[in-house]
Amino acid sequence: MLTGLHEIIVFFAFILFIILMLALDLGVFNKKSHAPSFREALGWTILWVSLAIIFYLLLRFFGYELHTIRDKADIQSLINLYHHPINITGSDLPAAITEYNRNLSLEFLTGYLIEYSLSVDNIFVIIMIFISFSIEQRYYHRVLFWGILGAIIMRFVFIFVASALIQRFEWILIVFGVLLIYMGAKLGWEFFKGKTAGKIDTQHHPVVKLVSKFFSVTHEPAGKHFWVKQNGKFYITPLLIVLIVIEFSDVLFAVDSVPAVFSVTRDPLIVFFSNIFAILGLRSLFFLVLNVMNRFRFLKLGLAFLLSYIGVKMVFALHISTRMSLGIIIGILAFFVLLSMIFPDKRKTEV
């Protein structure tokens, strides 16, 4: 919860930064609809990851500025409120601030890594949405851009509502943990059964059927437009339908990714910041994955282990330091990426 003027100022300064970056992205660097090349996608990915690392460094040295901290009692209050796994007993104020900053920055980095990793599996679903609706690749970026704006709003609501519920009903963390174990088992089962995201039935998809009840839909090509006017009547285009389906999918994605980050930190601002930085990098990561879909065949299995580990940690309330948790998560992902490189998938995926 945003409990003070200081937190509100920090929050809206962050939102302003997001708006500025997105405006530069769409208004300056991507004015024309086109399918980004691998090199372009790699460049943007490096940029977004670099911004996340810069934010990590800001928290490492100035994390105490995130909330109002005047003395050790304020730090201890935040530790108690958000269950930070640190102990400042016997430390003077500078040492306590240093320890608090170190843990806070690691919580952000761990949450960011979890969210960014889980995005990979979600990207395959988005790819199949585009394919199923026969959307040209040059319009992918436009749809993803507006999809991210919607995702930011929905994540804000989801995260701060979840944070309020956790503060009042701590047992909800156990429910989240069970959900993550189930999702991990589901991903593992899909991997061993060889299931991948298949094409979507565009005629009978529940979102398509719901939208069609309230709006007139044109099936004629409309380029980059989300709606068109024909014979004096407004019609929404398949591009807008795809955007709505992707927004609906993001709500489902948030069900596993947001609780996963709450396993690392209960500070809603850190959860929000880590989620948003991962979401901002989703478009460039999407185009990277689009070009290297077959190179990490075991990553889905790695994500299954990752979700299961986080779920077990939440259900049994395991007290694992942030640094150790970050090391375990990096170890899981690195192992399955390395396994994918040693045993690559020879099959080709058509996109």
Residue pairs with C-beta under 8 A, 6 or more apart in sequence:
1 160
1 163
1 164
1 167
1 268
2 8
2 11
2 160
2 268
2 269
4 67
4 68
6 67
6 68
7 66
7 67
7 68
7 269
10 65
10 66
10 269
11 269
11 272
14 273
14 276
18 152
18 276
18 280
21 51
21 280
22 145
22 148
22 149
22 280
25 145
26 142
26 145
30 141
30 145
33 138
33 139
33 141
33 142
33 223
33 224
34 138
34 141
35 137
35 138
35 140
35 141
35 287
36 44
36 141
36 284
36 287
38 287
38 288
38 291
38 292
40 287
41 284
41 285
41 286
41 287
41 288
41 290
41 291
42 284
42 288
43 284
44 281
44 283
44 284
44 287
45 281
45 284
45 285
45 288
47 284
48 277
48 280
48 281
48 284
49 281
51 277
51 280
52 112
52 277
52 278
52 281
55 108
55 273
55 277
56 105
56 108
56 109
56 112
57 105
59 66
59 101
59 104
59 105
59 108
60 101
60 102
60 105
61 101
62 101
63 100
63 101
63 104
63 105
64 75
64 97
64 100
64 101
66 104
66 269
66 270
67 74
67 78
67 269
68 74
69 75
69 78
69 97
69 100
71 93
72 88
72 91
72 93
72 96
75 88
75 96
75 97
75 100
76 88
78 84
78 100
78 267
79 86
79 88
79 100
81 167
81 266
82 265
82 266
82 267
83 266
84 100
84 103
84 104
84 107
84 265
84 267
85 103
85 319
85 320
85 321
85 322
86 99
86 100
86 103
88 95
88 96
88 99
88 100
91 99
103 322
104 265
104 267
104 270
106 322
106 323
106 326
107 264
107 265
107 267
107 270
107 274
107 322
108 265
108 270
108 273
108 274
109 274
109 326
110 264
110 265
110 274
110 322
110 325
110 326
110 329
111 261
111 264
111 265
111 270
111 271
111 274
111 275
112 274
112 277
112 278
113 326
113 329
113 330
113 333
114 257
114 260
114 261
114 264
114 274
114 306
114 310
114 329
115 257
115 260
115 261
115 274
115 275
115 278
115 279
116 278
116 281
116 285
117 302
117 303
117 306
117 329
117 333
118 253
118 256
118 257
118 260
118 303
118 306
118 307
119 253
119 257
119 278
119 279
119 281
119 282
119 285
120 285
120 289
120 296
120 299
120 303
121 187
121 299
121 300
121 303
122 249
122 250
122 253
123 282
123 285
123 286
123 289
124 196
124 197
124 289
124 293
125 197
125 249
126 144
126 246
126 249
126 286
127 197
127 286
127 289
127 290
127 293
127 351
128 197
128 198
128 199
128 200
129 200
129 242
129 245
129 246
129 249
130 137
130 140
130 143
130 242
131 199
131 351
132 199
132 200
132 201
132 202
133 200
133 202
133 238
133 241
133 242
133 245
134 238
135 143
135 238
135 239
135 242
139 223
139 224
139 239
140 286
140 287
141 283
141 287
142 224
142 239
143 239
143 242
143 243
143 246
144 246
144 282
144 283
144 286
145 283
146 243
147 243
147 246
147 247
147 250
148 279
148 280
148 282
148 283
150 243
150 247
150 250
151 247
151 250
151 279
152 276
152 279
154 247
154 250
154 251
154 254
155 254
155 258
155 272
155 275
155 276
155 279
156 272
158 254
158 258
159 258
159 268
159 271
159 272
159 275
160 268
160 272
162 172
162 258
162 259
162 262
163 262
163 266
163 268
163 271
165 172
166 172
166 173
166 262
166 266
167 266
173 262
173 263
173 314
173 317
174 314
174 315
176 259
176 262
176 263
176 311
176 314
177 259
177 263
177 310
177 311
177 312
177 313
177 314
177 315
177 316
178 311
178 315
179 255
179 256
179 259
179 311
180 256
180 259
180 260
180 263
180 307
180 308
180 310
180 311
180 314
181 307
181 308
181 311
181 312
181 315
182 311
183 255
183 256
183 307
183 311
184 303
184 304
184 305
184 306
184 307
184 308
184 309
184 311
185 304
185 308
186 304
187 300
187 301
187 303
187 304
187 307
188 301
188 304
188 305
188 308
189 195
190 196
190 300
191 298
191 300
191 301
191 304
200 245
202 208
205 245
207 241
207 244
207 245
207 248
208 241
208 245
211 217
211 236
211 241
211 244
215 235
215 236
216 233
216 234
216 235
216 236
217 235
217 236
217 237
217 238
217 241
218 228
218 230
218 235
218 236
218 237
218 238
219 238
220 228
222 228
222 237
222 238
222 239
224 239
225 237
225 239
226 236
226 237
226 239
226 240
226 243
227 234
227 235
227 236
227 237
227 240
228 234
228 235
228 237
229 235
256 307
257 275
258 271
258 275
259 314
260 306
260 307
260 310
261 271
261 274
261 275
262 271
262 314
263 310
263 311
263 313
263 314
264 322
264 325
265 271
265 322
290 351
293 349
293 351
294 344
294 345
294 347
294 348
294 349
295 340
295 341
295 344
295 345
296 336
296 337
296 340
297 340
297 343
297 344
297 345
298 336
298 337
298 339
298 340
298 343
299 333
299 336
299 337
299 340
301 336
302 332
302 333
302 335
302 336
302 337
305 332
305 336
306 329
306 332
306 333
309 328
309 329
309 332
312 318
313 320
313 325
320 328
